[in-house]
């Protein structure tokens, strides 16, 4: 499944005339294989051994390109570092208040919220996001001891 999504992403990049460099391929592959929602720094640290000449700026620049062509979403939470998500389908996030872990959560029933918000406020709503906060199983277990 992940490999199929990566192949589709590579194909769509090719159609936008974005040149595929080894670093760009590695960053994209890392994102598509990540079970977490990594920061640019996480990606840099994971790949610096393989690409010693790559800078954090290279990672940021590639993430910006991926975001512009719709391959990743940038997740911003307060003043902490942006995290990046290769799952661009509509979904929500459950966030651990202790360790910061972010887990995808799919719930289909909130689309009508946008319609209602438009009706009540006369805004032209573009999108919405919902975040759910709590303790992940690991942190919850540690707090019980």
C-alpha positions in Angstrom: 0.0 0.0 0.0 2.7 2.5 1.1 4.8 1.7 -1.9 1.8 2.2 -4.2 1.2 5.7 -2.7 4.9 6.5 -3.1 4.9 5.5 -6.7 1.8 7.7 -7.3 3.5 10.6 -5.6 6.6 10.2 -7.7 4.5 10.0 -10.8 2.6 13.2 -9.9 5.9 15.0 -9.2 7.2 14.0 -12.6 4.0 15.5 -14.2 4.7 18.8 -12.5 8.2 18.9 -13.9 9.8 18.7 -10.5 13.2 17.2 -11.0 13.8 14.1 -8.9 17.1 14.2 -7.0 18.3 11.4 -4.8 17.7 13.6 -1.7 14.2 14.5 -2.8 13.4 10.8 -3.4 14.8 9.9 0.0 12.8 12.6 1.8 9.6 11.6 0.1 10.2 7.9 0.8 10.9 8.7 4.4 7.6 10.6 4.7 5.6 7.9 3.0 7.1 5.2 5.3 6.9 7.2 8.5 4.3 6.0 11.0 4.7 9.3 12.9 4.3 12.9 11.6 8.0 13.9 11.5 9.4 17.4 11.7 11.9 18.6 9.1 14.6 18.0 11.7 13.5 14.4 12.3 13.7 13.8 8.5 17.2 15.5 8.4 18.5 13.4 11.3 17.2 10.2 9.8 18.8 10.9 6.4 22.0 12.8 7.2 24.0 9.6 7.4 23.0 8.6 3.9 23.4 12.2 2.5 26.1 13.9 4.5 26.1 17.0 2.3 22.3 17.6 2.7 21.3 20.5 4.9 18.2 21.1 7.0 17.4 23.9 4.5 17.3 21.2 1.7 14.8 19.3 3.7 12.6 22.4 4.3 12.8 23.4 0.6 11.7 19.9 -0.5 8.9 19.8 2.0 7.7 23.2 0.7 7.7 21.7 -2.9 5.8 18.6 -1.8 3.3 20.8 0.0 2.8 23.1 -3.0 2.0 20.1 -5.3 -0.3 18.5 -2.6 1.8 15.5 -1.6 2.1 16.4 2.1 0.3 18.5 4.6 2.0 20.8 7.1 0.7 20.4 10.6 1.3 23.4 12.9 0.6 23.2 16.6 1.2 26.3 18.6 4.8 27.4 18.6 6.3 23.9 18.2 7.9 22.8 15.0 5.8 22.0 12.0 5.1 18.3 11.4 4.5 16.8 8.0 1.9 14.3 7.0 1.9 12.3 3.8 -1.7 11.3 4.3 -3.5 14.1 2.5 -7.0 12.6 2.9 -9.4 14.2 5.3 -8.6 13.0 8.8 -8.1 14.2 12.3 -5.3 13.9 14.8 -5.1 12.6 18.4 -2.2 14.2 20.2 -0.5 13.0 23.4 -0.1 16.0 25.8 2.9 14.3 27.4 5.2 13.0 24.6 3.7 14.8 21.6 2.9 11.7 19.6 0.3 12.3 16.9 -2.0 9.5 15.6 -4.3 9.7 12.7 -8.0 9.4 13.5 -10.6 8.9 10.7 -14.2 10.1 11.4 -16.4 10.8 8.4 -19.2 12.8 10.0 -17.9 16.3 10.4 -18.2 17.7 6.8 -21.6 19.2 7.7 -19.9 21.4 10.3 -18.4 23.5 7.4 -21.9 23.9 5.8 -23.4 24.9 9.1 -20.5 27.3 9.9 -21.0 29.0 6.5 -24.8 29.3 7.1 -24.5 30.7 10.6 -21.5 33.1 10.0 -21.8 33.9 6.2 -18.1 33.0 5.9 -16.9 31.1 2.9 -15.4 28.1 4.7 -12.4 26.5 3.1 -11.6 23.7 5.5 -11.5 22.8 9.2 -9.3 20.8 11.5 -10.0 19.0 14.7 -7.4 18.0 17.3 -8.1 15.7 20.2 -5.7 15.8 23.1 -5.0 13.2 25.8 -2.4 10.6 26.8 -1.1 7.9 24.5 -1.2 4.3 26.0 2.5 4.4 26.8 2.3 7.8 28.7 -0.9 6.8 30.4 0.7 3.5 31.6 3.7 5.4 33.0 1.5 7.9 34.9 -0.4 5.0 36.6 2.8 3.7 38.3 
